């Protein structure tokens, strides 16, 4: 699976326990009608993949969904999900038509003349 969006946050590398487990978190904001802020974990040696990226950069992240079951001391079963990243790559901005001429400065346009009730147009509204 893949997630594409803009980097909102890159966390510091965290180390846990005596075995040296490492984790680094990345938040990617999707660019759709209802943007989502997705936290993606990069673990162990994959945490170093984030060293070459910065906040605001457009990226595509390859992910795996992970799920865990846990039974608490009261015997209740709980479920936890996480998104784990294993590859990240920069996405170039979409230049749909790079040969379009530049837009002239706003002061290059002539202001419209005065309108009065006697002027008619052919607009349907």
Phi, psi and omega in degrees: 000158179224150175234134179236139179175198182251137180293124177262324183205141171236118182278167175283157176290130178250140178243135184235143171065177182282345180276354175077027177301129181245145179214144176221136184254144179230135174249124178247130176259120179288156180246085180218183183304318178241088184302142178245141177256104186255126178268123181243131179263135171246124186245157178051228184293341178291340179297334180287344179299335183281351182300332185264013183237160181219160180302138179095348182282141177278127184221162170237125185244126174275130188228160167236141174270133180240143178225143180227148175249139180219134177253121182281171182301337178275000178088006178277136179268131178239151179237139181231140178242151173215158177248121184245123180271146177227352174206147177216137178219149179286145176245127179285147177300143182280106175263087187301318181220084185292348181268005178295140178292153179294152179284130180292157179299153185298334181282359179276349181269143176277139178291150179290150179288172179292140177256143174225172185294337182284341178285134179241148174232172183257021178287142184281006181223000000 
